[in-house]
Amino acid sequence: MPFTPAETPKCPKCGKSVYAAEERVAGGYKFHKTCFKCGMCNKALDSTNCTEHEKELYCKNCHGRKYGPKGYGFGGGAGCLSMDTGAHLNKEELDGVRNGARLEPRKIAKAPEGQGCPRCGGYVYAAEQMLARGRAWHKECFKCANCSKGLDSILCCEGPDKNIYCKVCYAKKFGPKGYGYGQGGGALQSDCYTNGEHAPRAGVVDVSKIKARPGEGCPRCGGVVFAAELVLSKGREWHRKCFKCRDCTKTLDSIIACDGPDKEVYCRTCYGKKWGPHGYGFACGSGFLQTDGMTEEQIAASRPFAPPDTTSIKAPEGEGCPRCGGAVFAAEQQLSKGKMWHKKCYNCCQCHRPLDSMLACDGPDKEIYCKACYGKNFGPKGFGYGHTPTLVSTSGQNTMQYPEGKPFSGPKSSSGCPRCGFAVYAAEQMISKSRIWHKRCFHCADCRKSLDSTNLNDGPDGDIYCRACYGRNFGPKGVGYGLGAGTLTMA
């Protein structure tokens, strides 16, 4: 009897057989996993968003767009007007009517003049009305007259031309113009002539035109100061326009204004330059050198002076600074090994680096050094010593007894280190497979990489290896094995 293979179901989308490992079931049909997607927007589907219609799969949105009811109040959401059939998502032409729920486009009846929608002139019913300027608009007509952006009660701005705009277009068309106005704060928009009669009319106001009685007006221009532009300073009334620094004309407020002795107002910087203390360490800020208005002789006379010579006052023998021999006073003393040094003298005797209690090292020659110079002069010499990471060997010879880290003498035994054969003491032992190794011998037999309990592998030849060398020598070979997954190695 000839062999008859079992029949497998065919995928409705591609017509090929569907096997159990890749099947997806919808509407009693079995689809491939790769074919289980929306027929209009190609969105991947699952059991929660899949809808089947005549052996074709759709997501819920596309199914509602193509086969759901159409017209006002249906479609994408409640209250939404949608006549979308999804034709822009499907290459094939859709027929006009799929089911009886589709409605023909409605015709809007014209209302008497001044009673209908201001934009289209049709009747506006309660279910679709939007209110602005006391008039009812269709919801679809309620959009910006300039950019056609859909509006609501938050975004709508009513213009003086009896039309409605979004906030951005309203500001462009009817908002104030000039530097700092326009589309947003800080924007430069000065095209005021495009707006015709709605362009702002602003001119330069001369605040000194209306003169006040002597001693009563603005101290700068002498004009009368009215309440809307009043700024107070030291009991005097200033125009807001005149309330600026006398020197740099910077606009002032109550925080940065300084009243000068000449009955003028200044910003803090100009006040400090003109009336503040002068000389080294004074003026605009701490540590700032500001000498405006002073001669060279005055500057030199006000500069603090300290005698640089620490040997001018000699101390008794053995009591002064060990370096210069001068007397050391409390304000400048530094202590080291029971001796007092001048702060100026407390530096490395070799590289003259300034020292402190953390860096100073007392040498056997009764001098002080920084750590680097102390290590070079008095530290151990040879390979691996000196000023880290500097290699220092003054004689040019290796002073380490065991440069390779292996013993040259001692008893050898079968129970010793498997690598060198010498005895292993407790302070240096490493254990592997019940064998004891020296710490210096505990490395990979191939690449000599130091090992520990996390990367140790015992080989069948009695030696120890790192993971990579163990896999290379004793691991499985061929496609997919070796150094890493997917690596082809037959080594």
C-alpha positions in Angstrom: 0.0 0.0 0.0 1.6 3.3 -1.0 2.4 5.9 1.6 -0.1 8.8 1.7 1.0 11.9 3.6 -1.4 13.5 6.0 -3.2 16.5 4.5 -2.2 19.8 6.1 -4.4 22.9 6.1 -3.6 25.7 3.7 -3.0 29.3 4.7 -5.8 31.5 3.2 -3.4 34.4 2.6 -0.4 32.6 0.8 -2.0 29.2 -0.1 0.9 27.2 1.4 0.7 24.4 4.0 0.5 25.4 7.7 2.3 23.2 10.2 1.6 23.0 13.9 4.7 24.9 15.0 3.8 28.0 13.1 0.0 28.1 13.0 -2.2 30.9 14.2 -6.0 30.3 14.3 -8.7 33.0 13.5 -12.3 32.5 12.3 -11.8 28.7 12.0 -8.9 29.2 9.5 -5.2 28.5 10.1 -2.6 31.1 9.1 1.2 31.2 9.1 2.7 33.3 11.9 4.2 35.6 9.3 0.8 36.0 7.4 -1.1 36.8 10.6 -1.3 40.5 10.1 -3.8 43.1 9.0 -4.7 43.1 5.3 -4.9 46.9 5.2 -2.2 48.4 7.4 0.1 45.3 7.8 0.0 45.5 11.6 1.1 42.3 13.4 -2.0 40.8 15.1 -2.7 38.6 18.1 -5.8 37.1 19.7 -6.8 40.4 21.4 -7.0 42.6 18.3 -7.7 40.2 15.4 -10.9 40.3 13.3 -11.6 37.9 10.5 -13.8 38.7 7.5 -14.2 36.4 4.5 -10.8 34.7 5.1 -9.1 38.1 5.4 -7.6 39.4 8.6 -7.9 43.0 10.0 -7.1 44.9 13.1 -10.1 46.3 14.9 -9.5 49.9 13.6 -9.2 48.8 10.0 -12.2 46.4 10.2 -14.3 49.2 11.6 -13.1 51.6 9.0 -13.8 49.2 6.1 -16.9 47.3 7.2 -18.3 49.3 10.1 -21.2 51.8 10.0 -20.4 55.2 8.4 -21.6 58.7 8.9 -22.0 61.3 11.6 -21.6 59.7 15.1 -19.8 56.6 13.8 -16.3 55.7 12.8 -13.2 56.3 14.9 -14.9 57.4 18.1 -18.2 58.6 19.7 -19.2 62.0 18.2 -16.7 61.6 15.4 -17.7 62.3 11.7 -15.9 59.6 9.7 -16.5 58.5 6.1 -13.1 56.8 5.8 -13.2 53.4 4.1 -9.4 52.8 4.3 -8.9 53.2 0.6 -5.6 54.9 1.2 -4.4 51.7 2.9 -5.5 49.2 0.3 -4.3 49.0 -3.2 -7.5 47.5 -4.5 -10.5 49.7 -5.3 -13.3 49.4 -2.7 -16.8 49.2 -3.9 -19.2 51.9 -3.0 -21.4 50.2 -0.4 -20.4 47.2 1.7 -23.5 47.0 3.9 -26.7 48.9 4.5 -25.3 51.1 7.3 -23.3 53.4 5.0 -24.9 56.8 4.6 -24.7 59.2 1.6 -22.9 62.5 2.2 -25.4 65.0 3.6 -26.4 68.3 2.1 -26.4 71.2 4.6 -29.5 73.4 4.3 -28.8 77.1 4.1 -30.0 79.3 6.9 -31.3 82.9 6.7 -28.6 85.6 6.5 -26.9 86.1 9.9 -28.5 83.0 11.6 -26.5 80.0 10.4 -22.8 79.0 10.7 -20.6 82.1 10.1 -18.3 80.0 7.9 -20.6 78.0 5.6 -24.0 79.6 6.2 -25.9 76.4 6.9 -28.2 75.5 9.8 -26.4 74.5 13.0 -28.2 71.9 15.1 -27.7 71.4 18.9 -25.7 68.1 18.5 -23.0 69.7 16.4 -22.8 73.3 17.5 -19.7 75.1 18.9 -20.1 78.6 20.3 -17.8 81.6 19.7 -18.7 85.3 19.7 -22.2 84.4 20.7 -22.8 82.6 17.4 -23.1 78.8 16.7 -20.6 77.1 14.4 -20.5 73.6 12.9 -18.0 71.4 14.6 -16.2 70.8 11.3 -16.2 74.5 10.5 -14.8 75.4 13.9 -11.2 75.8 12.9 -8.6 78.5 12.4 -9.2 80.8 9.5 -5.5 80.9 8.7 -4.0 77.5 9.3 -7.2 75.4 9.4 -6.3 73.9 12.8 -9.2 72.3 14.7 -10.1 74.5 17.7 -11.9 74.1 21.0 -12.8 76.5 23.8 -9.2 76.6 25.0 -7.4 77.3 21.7 -10.0 79.6 20.1 -9.3 83.3 19.8 -11.9 85.7 18.3 -10.4 88.3 15.9 -11.6 91.8 15.3 -12.5 90.7 11.7 -15.3 88.5 13.1 -13.4 85.3 12.4 -11.8 82.7 14.7 -8.1 81.8 14.9 -5.7 79.6 16.9 -3.5 81.4 19.5 -0.4 81.4 17.2 -2.1 82.8 14.2 -4.0 85.4 16.3 -0.7 86.6 17.8 0.9 86.9 14.3 -2.1 88.8 12.9 -3.3 91.0 15.7 -0.7 90.7 18.5 1.8 93.4 19.4 4.8 93.7 17.1 8.4 94.6 17.5 11.4 93.3 19.4 10.4 90.7 22.0 6.9 90.2 20.6 5.3 88.1 17.8 5.1 84.3 17.8 6.4 83.8 21.3 8.4 85.4 24.1 11.8 86.5 22.8 10.8 86.3 19.1 11.7 89.1 16.7 8.6 90.0 14.7 8.4 93.6 13.4 6.2 93.2 10.3 3.5 95.5 11.5 2.5 97.0 8.1 0.9 93.8 6.9 -1.9 94.3 9.4 -3.2 97.6 8.1 -5.5 99.3 10.6 -4.8 96.7 13.2 -1.1 97.6 13.4 -0.1 99.0 16.8 0.5 102.7 16.9 3.4 103.5 19.3 5.6 106.5 19.5 8.5 107.8 21.6 7.1 109.6 24.7 9.0 112.6 25.9 8.6 112.4 29.7 10.2 115.8 30.2 7.6 117.7 28.3 5.4 118.4 31.4 7.8 120.2 33.7 7.3 120.0 37.5 8.1 122.6 40.1 11.8 122.7 41.2 12.7 119.8 43.5 9.4 117.9 42.9 9.8 116.2 39.6 12.0 113.3 38.3 15.6 114.0 39.5 16.9 113.1 36.0 14.6 114.9 33.5 12.7 117.2 35.8 9.3 116.2 34.4 6.1 115.4 36.4 5.9 111.8 37.5 2.5 110.1 37.3 1.4 107.1 39.4 1.5 104.6 36.4 5.2 105.2 35.8 6.4 105.9 39.4 9.6 104.4 40.8 10.8 105.3 44.3 14.4 105.6 45.4 15.5 107.2 48.6 12.2 109.0 49.0 12.4 110.5 45.5 10.1 109.8 42.5 11.6 108.7 39.2 10.1 108.0 35.8 10.4 104.2 35.0 12.2 105.2 31.8 14.7 107.4 33.7 15.4 104.9 36.4 18.7 103.6 35.0 22.4 103.7 35.9 24.0 107.1 35.6 27.2 105.6 34.0 26.3 102.5 32.0 22.6 103.3 31.5 21.6 99.8 32.7 17.9 99.6 33.6 17.6 99.3 37.4 15.1 97.8 39.9 14.9 97.8 43.7 17.4 95.0 44.0 20.4 96.3 42.1 19.9 100.1 42.5 22.5 102.0 44.6 22.0 105.6 45.6 25.2 107.6 45.2 26.4 110.5 47.4 25.8 112.8 44.3 22.1 112.1 44.5 22.2 109.9 41.4 21.5 106.1 41.0 24.0 103.5 39.9 24.1 99.7 39.4 26.2 97.8 41.9 29.2 97.5 39.6 29.4 101.2 38.7 28.8 102.2 42.3 31.7 100.0 43.4 34.0 101.5 40.8 33.1 105.1 41.6 32.4 105.1 45.3 33.6 101.8 46.7 37.0 101.2 48.4 39.9 100.9 46.0 43.2 99.0 45.9 44.3 95.5 46.2 41.5 93.1 47.2 38.7 95.6 47.0 36.0 96.8 44.6 33.5 94.7 42.6 34.2 91.4 44.3 36.4 89.6 46.9 39.9 89.2 45.6 39.2 91.6 42.7 41.9 94.1 41.7 40.2 97.4 41.1 42.2 100.6 41.1 40.0 103.0 39.1 40.6 106.7 40.0 44.0 106.0 41.8 47.5 106.9 40.9 50.4 104.5 40.8 51.9 106.0 44.0 48.5 105.5 45.8 48.2 101.9 44.6 51.8 101.1 45.8 51.2 102.7 49.2 48.0 100.8 49.8 49.4 97.4 48.7 50.2 95.1 51.7 53.9 94.5 52.2 55.6 91.4 53.7 59.4 91.1 54.0 60.5 88.1 51.9 63.7 87.6 53.9 63.2 85.0 56.6 66.8 85.3 57.8 66.6 89.0 58.9 66.0 87.9 62.5 68.5 85.2 63.5 67.6 82.6 66.1 70.0 81.0 68.6 71.9 78.0 67.3 69.7 75.0 66.9 66.5 76.8 67.7 65.5 78.5 64.4 64.4 77.2 61.1 66.6 74.2 60.1 66.9 75.5 56.5 67.6 79.2 56.9 68.4 79.6 60.6 65.9 82.5 61.1 63.5 82.9 64.0 60.1 81.2 63.4 57.0 82.9 64.7 53.7 81.3 65.5 51.9 82.7 62.4 54.2 81.0 59.9 55.5 77.9 61.7 55.3 74.4 60.3 56.2 71.4 62.5 58.3 68.4 61.3 60.0 65.9 63.6 59.8 68.3 66.5 61.4 71.2 64.6 59.8 74.4 63.5 60.1 75.5 59.9 59.1 78.7 58.1 56.1 78.2 55.8 58.2 79.5 53.0 61.1 77.1 53.7 58.8 74.1 54.2 59.4 72.6 50.7 61.3 69.6 49.2 65.0 70.1 49.4 65.4 68.5 46.0 62.5 69.6 43.7 61.4 72.5 45.9 57.8 71.4 45.9 55.7 73.0 48.7 54.8 70.5 51.3 52.2 69.9 54.0 51.7 67.3 56.7 50.5 64.7 54.1 53.3 65.1 51.6 56.4 65.7 53.8 58.9 62.9 54.5 61.7 63.3 57.0 65.0 62.1 55.5 67.9 60.6 57.5 70.0 63.6 56.5 67.7 65.8 58.7 66.1 67.4 55.6 62.5 67.1 54.3 61.4 65.6 50.9 58.3 65.0 49.0 57.3 61.3 48.7 58.7 61.0 45.1 62.1 62.4 46.0 62.3 60.4 49.2 61.6 57.2 47.4 64.3 58.0 44.8 66.9 58.8 47.4 66.2 56.5 50.3 63.7 53.9 49.1 64.6 50.3 47.9 66.2 50.0 44.5 65.9 47.6 41.7 63.2 46.2 39.5 59.7 46.9 40.9 60.8 49.5 43.4 61.2 53.2 43.5 58.7 55.9 42.8 55.6 54.0 41.5 55.3 53.5 38.6 58.9 54.6 37.9 61.6 52.0 37.4 64.6 53.0 39.6 67.9 51.2 39.8 70.8 53.5 40.6 73.4 50.7 40.1 71.9 49.3 36.9 71.7 45.8 38.5 68.7 43.7 39.4 68.5 43.6 43.3 65.6 41.1 43.5 66.7 37.7 44.7 64.1 35.8 42.7 63.1 37.7 39.6 61.0 34.8 38.2 59.3 34.1 41.6 60.6 30.4 41.7 62.7 28.9 44.5 66.1 27.6 43.7 66.6 25.4 46.7 64.6 23.3 49.1 63.3 19.8 49.3 61.5 18.3 46.3 58.9 15.6 46.8 56.0 13.9 45.1 53.5 15.7 47.4 55.0 19.2 46.5 53.7 21.7 43.9 52.9 19.8 40.6 54.5 22.5 38.5 57.9 23.1 40.2 58.1 20.2 42.7 59.1 22.2 45.7 57.3 22.1 49.1 54.2 24.3 49.5 53.7 26.1 52.8 50.3 27.2 54.2 50.8 30.9 53.5 51.2 30.4 49.7 49.1 27.4 48.9 46.3 27.1 46.3 44.1 24.0 46.0 42.9 22.3 42.8 41.4 18.8 42.5 42.9 17.8 45.9 46.3 19.0 44.8 48.3 21.9 46.4 50.1 24.5 44.2 52.2 27.5 44.9 50.4 30.8 44.4 53.0 31.8 41.8 52.6 28.5 40.0 48.8 28.6 39.9 48.5 29.8 36.3 47.2 28.4 33.0 49.6 25.9 31.3 49.0 27.5 27.9 48.7 31.3 28.2 50.1 31.6 31.8 47.1 33.6 32.9 46.8 33.8 36.7 43.9 31.6 37.9 41.5 31.6 40.9 38.5 29.5 41.9 36.3 31.3 39.4 38.2 30.6 36.2 40.0 27.4 37.1 39.6 24.3 34.9 41.4 21.0 35.6 42.5 19.3 32.4 42.6 15.5 31.8 46.4 15.7 31.5 46.7 16.7 35.2 47.5 20.4 34.5 45.3 23.4 35.0 43.9 25.8 32.4 41.8 28.9 32.0 38.4 28.5 30.4 39.4 29.6 26.9 42.4 27.3 26.8 40.5 24.4 28.2 37.8 24.8 25.6 40.4 25.1 22.8 42.3 22.0 24.0 39.6 19.6 25.4 36.2 21.1 24.4 34.0 19.9 21.5 35.0 20.9 18.0 33.2 21.7 14.8 30.5 24.2 13.7 29.0 26.1 16.7 31.7 25.1 19.1 35.1 26.4 20.1 35.9 29.8 21.5 32.3 31.0 21.2 28.9 30.1 20.0 28.7 30.2 16.2 32.5 29.9 15.8 33.8 27.4 13.3 37.0 25.9 14.7 38.6 22.5 14.1 41.8 23.3 15.9 
